[in-house]
Amino acid sequence: MTPRTALSLTSFSEENLKQAECADYIEIRLDLCDRSEREDFISYFSDGRYKHNAPVIATVRSVKEGGKFSGSREEWLSLVSPWTEIADYIDIEREYSGHSEKIKERTEVISSVHLSYMPGDDELKHTDDELRSYGDLPKIVVTPGSTEDILRLAQFTLNCKYSKKPVITSIMGSKYYWARVIMPLFGSEFVYCHSGEAAAEGQYELDTMNEIFSLICGQ
């Protein structure tokens, strides 16, 4: 099976929505959209125009974890609340995990963490356990310092796959950006890509990632 992709949308446009038809998941980066664009996205997904079957992820990424949101927990909840009736997943960082129980009554949760370093094996396991305690699908993103770190993250991802415990794993930054390709091959649920403006440093463009997977997997 060809690894799956998630297209991170940072702005509302017909071109971006058309490109989303080539992705397996669609992420709306609410922290990177202005107010009118957020309203446009809500209308688009609510009024019957959305015909693609890809699951939708609503994300408000905090400054601390690489995004643009710097508001309070109450402001975070205000941004994501309309999406509990629209999105298939709400991305929840650990800081906002207190809202997860109520959100899980309406939709599923991607419990995420973005680390500026590469944790040891014990910390990886502890982080995975913590994220699973409040979310349906953990997302662990690290900053590797060596190729050995990438191999350890790949082994952790493979262990989750063998244990039938779905996980999303990836890396931050551009130094080892090619590791984004590797993790889905070891069992990460999908890889985040962009169309136009990247949502994170080192992201591949969706068309490029689809081409790479086609070459690797022969499909």
Secondary structure per residue as TSV (DSSP state, phi and psi in degrees):
chain	resnum	aa	ss	phi	psi
A	1	M	-	360.0	134.3
A	2	T	-	-67.6	133.4
A	3	P	-	-55.7	153.0
A	4	R	-	-96.1	154.2
A	5	T	E	-120.4	153.0
A	6	A	E	-125.6	125.6
A	7	L	E	-92.3	118.9
A	8	S	E	-87.2	116.2
A	9	L	E	-99.7	126.8
A	10	T	-	-108.3	-5.2
A	11	S	S	-155.8	157.8
A	12	F	-	-94.1	119.5
A	13	S	-	-157.4	153.5
A	14	E	H	-62.6	-35.4
A	15	E	H	-63.6	-45.1
A	16	N	H	-63.4	-41.2
A	17	L	H	-67.5	-34.1
A	18	K	H	-67.5	-42.5
A	19	Q	H	-62.7	-32.0
A	20	A	G	-61.5	-21.1
A	21	E	G	-66.7	-13.5
A	22	C	G	-97.5	5.8
A	23	A	-	-109.7	157.6
A	24	D	S	-88.1	-24.6
A	25	Y	E	-137.2	157.3
A	26	I	E	-126.7	123.8
A	27	E	E	-106.4	130.1
A	28	I	E	-101.2	113.1
A	29	R	E	-86.1	87.2
A	30	L	G	-62.5	-28.9
A	31	D	G	-71.2	-17.9
A	32	L	G	-101.3	-6.1
A	33	C	S	-98.2	148.1
A	34	D	-	-81.6	174.9
A	35	R	H	-59.9	-43.4
A	36	S	H	-66.1	-36.3
A	37	E	H	-68.0	-38.7
A	38	R	H	-61.4	-40.5
A	39	E	H	-67.1	-37.9
A	40	D	H	-62.6	-42.4
A	41	F	H	-63.3	-43.7
A	42	I	H	-60.2	-44.2
A	43	S	H	-63.1	-43.2
A	44	Y	H	-60.9	-43.3
A	45	F	H	-83.1	-8.7
A	46	S	H	-105.2	-22.0
A	47	D	T	-101.9	12.4
A	48	G	T	93.6	-0.3
A	49	R	-	-75.4	-25.3
A	50	Y	-	-76.2	114.1
A	51	K	-	-110.5	-12.3
A	52	H	-	-75.2	146.9
A	53	N	-	-92.2	3.3
A	54	A	-	-66.3	133.6
A	55	P	-	-59.8	146.5
A	56	V	E	-107.4	134.9
A	57	I	E	-115.1	127.6
A	58	A	E	-103.6	126.4
A	59	T	E	-131.1	131.8
A	60	V	-	-118.7	100.1
A	61	R	-	-90.2	130.0
A	62	S	B	-78.5	159.4
A	63	V	G	-58.9	-40.2
A	64	K	G	-59.7	-28.1
A	65	E	G	-113.9	23.7
A	66	G	T	101.8	4.2
A	67	G	S	-104.9	-154.4
A	68	K	S	-118.9	-5.4
A	69	F	B	-81.3	130.1
A	70	S	-	-132.6	20.9
A	71	G	-	-85.3	-172.3
A	72	S	-	-82.2	172.9
A	73	R	H	-62.2	-35.5
A	74	E	H	-68.9	-38.4
A	75	E	H	-68.2	-37.4
A	76	W	H	-60.0	-47.1
A	77	L	H	-62.4	-37.6
A	78	S	H	-62.5	-37.0
A	79	L	H	-70.2	-40.8
A	80	V	H	-87.1	-20.6
A	81	S	G	-54.3	-44.3
A	82	P	G	-61.7	-22.8
A	83	W	G	-85.0	-9.2
A	84	T	G	-67.3	-18.7
A	85	E	G	-98.3	-4.3
A	86	I	T	-116.9	-50.0
A	87	A	-	-80.7	152.7
A	88	D	S	-81.3	-25.9
A	89	Y	E	-139.4	144.3
A	90	I	E	-112.2	126.6
A	91	D	E	-80.1	125.1
A	92	I	E	-127.0	117.2
A	93	E	E	-73.6	164.5
A	94	R	G	-60.2	-34.0
A	95	E	G	-60.6	-28.0
A	96	Y	G	-108.0	15.9
A	97	S	G	-65.7	-18.9
A	98	G	G	-63.0	-18.9
A	99	H	G	-90.1	-5.4
A	100	S	H	-66.1	-38.5
A	101	E	H	-60.3	-44.1
A	102	K	H	-68.6	-39.8
A	103	I	H	-66.0	-37.2
A	104	K	T	-68.1	-12.3
A	105	E	T	-71.0	-19.1
A	106	R	T	-116.1	-30.8
A	107	T	S	-156.0	178.7
A	108	E	E	-90.2	163.9
A	109	V	E	-122.9	130.0
A	110	I	E	-94.9	113.4
A	111	S	E	-92.6	118.5
A	112	S	E	-122.9	153.6
A	113	V	E	-146.7	139.8
A	114	H	E	-125.2	113.4
A	115	L	-	-106.7	140.3
A	116	S	S	-86.7	15.7
A	117	Y	S	-151.5	174.7
A	118	M	-	-101.7	112.1
A	119	P	-	-71.1	159.0
A	120	G	-	-73.7	173.3
A	121	D	H	-60.9	-41.6
A	122	D	H	-64.8	-40.4
A	123	E	H	-68.5	-36.4
A	124	L	H	-58.4	-47.1
A	125	K	H	-64.9	-43.6
A	126	H	H	-62.5	-41.6
A	127	T	H	-63.4	-43.1
A	128	D	H	-59.8	-45.5
A	129	D	H	-62.2	-42.5
A	130	E	H	-63.1	-44.2
A	131	L	H	-67.0	-36.7
A	132	R	H	-69.6	-20.4
A	133	S	H	-69.2	-22.2
A	134	Y	H	-127.9	-4.7
A	135	G	-	-127.1	164.4
A	136	D	S	-88.8	-30.1
A	137	L	E	-139.7	107.7
A	138	P	E	-72.3	145.2
A	139	K	E	-127.4	115.1
A	140	I	E	-118.0	116.2
A	141	V	E	-118.1	128.3
A	142	V	E	-123.7	169.7
A	143	T	-	-115.2	99.3
A	144	P	-	-72.1	150.9
A	145	G	S	-110.1	-3.7
A	146	S	S	-162.8	167.6
A	147	T	H	-66.8	-27.9
A	148	E	H	-63.2	-37.7
A	149	D	H	-61.7	-40.6
A	150	I	H	-65.4	-40.2
A	151	L	H	-63.9	-38.3
A	152	R	H	-66.6	-39.6
A	153	L	H	-65.9	-38.2
A	154	A	H	-64.6	-40.4
A	155	Q	H	-65.5	-42.0
A	156	F	H	-59.8	-43.7
A	157	T	H	-62.3	-43.3
A	158	L	H	-64.8	-38.8
A	159	N	H	-62.5	-39.7
A	160	C	H	-63.1	-40.2
A	161	K	H	-63.0	-46.4
A	162	Y	H	-64.0	-31.8
A	163	S	T	-83.2	0.7
A	164	K	T	57.6	42.6
A	165	K	-	-120.4	90.9
A	166	P	-	-53.5	143.7
A	167	V	-	-152.3	152.7
A	168	I	E	-110.0	126.3
A	169	T	E	-127.5	146.9
A	170	S	E	-163.2	-174.0
A	171	I	E	-129.6	156.9
A	172	M	-	-101.6	150.9
A	173	G	S	89.6	176.4
A	174	S	S	-107.6	-11.7
A	175	K	T	-62.2	-44.1
A	176	Y	T	-115.0	41.0
A	177	Y	T	-57.9	-28.2
A	178	W	T	-64.4	-18.9
A	179	A	H	-66.6	-20.0
A	180	R	H	-59.7	-32.5
A	181	V	H	-70.6	-35.8
A	182	I	H	-72.9	-42.0
A	183	M	H	-57.7	-42.6
A	184	P	H	-62.2	-26.7
A	185	L	H	-71.0	-20.6
A	186	F	T	-100.6	1.9
A	187	G	T	122.4	-2.3
A	188	S	-	-60.7	137.7
A	189	E	S	-57.4	-40.0
A	190	F	-	-164.9	172.1
A	191	V	E	-122.0	137.3
A	192	Y	E	-82.0	134.6
A	193	C	E	-131.1	177.0
A	194	H	E	-132.1	165.5
A	195	S	S	-135.4	110.6
A	196	G	S	87.6	-109.8
A	197	E	S	-83.3	129.4
A	198	A	-	-71.7	140.5
A	199	A	S	-82.9	-17.8
A	200	A	S	-151.7	149.0
A	201	E	T	-60.9	132.1
A	202	G	T	91.8	-3.6
A	203	Q	-	-64.2	142.3
A	204	Y	E	-83.6	151.4
A	205	E	E	-70.6	145.5
A	206	L	H	-57.3	-46.8
A	207	D	H	-60.5	-39.3
A	208	T	H	-65.0	-44.8
A	209	M	H	-64.7	-42.4
A	210	N	H	-61.3	-38.2
A	211	E	H	-66.8	-41.9
A	212	I	H	-61.1	-47.3
A	213	F	H	-64.1	-35.8
A	214	S	H	-63.5	-39.9
A	215	L	H	-70.2	-43.0
A	216	I	H	-68.3	-44.6
A	217	C	H	-94.0	-4.7
A	218	G	T	68.7	30.7
A	219	Q	-	-122.6	360.0
